[in-house]
């Protein structure tokens, strides 16, 4: 696996160990997963696009 792949895997594993993870609904999980991936991508110097997640450079399918 590549370094970035391992980082994504580790970040998603960490989500499953958060104390309140059993209380998240589908929307909560989606936001948390998007946020984790956005943070890793930003750290790697990439622009990010995801709707409804603070820190993204724009919404999905956005050109800005």
C-alpha positions, -999 to +999 in steps of 0.1 A: +000+000+000+011+035-006+017+059+022-014+079+014-035+047+013-022+037+047-030+072+061-066+069+048-069+034+062-056+046+096-079+076+096-110+055+089-100+029+115-096+058+140-132+069+133-145+034+143-127+038+176-142+072+186-163+069+218-195+082+202-193+065+168-222+042+176-245+072+178-237+086+144-264+082+118-256+079+080-252+116+076-228+118+106-207+090+092-206+106+057-195+139+072-168+123+093-154+102+065-154+132+041-137+153+067-110+127+074-102+123+037-102+161+032-078+166+060-053+141+046-056+155+011-050+190+023-020+179+043-007+163+010-012+196-008-043+187-028-074+208-033-106+191-020-142+191-031-170+178-009-204+192-001-214+200+034-179+197+049-160+227+064-125+230+050-133+218+015-123+240-014-157+236-029-186+213-035-185+181-056-182+188-093-172+224-086-146+240-108-134+267-084 
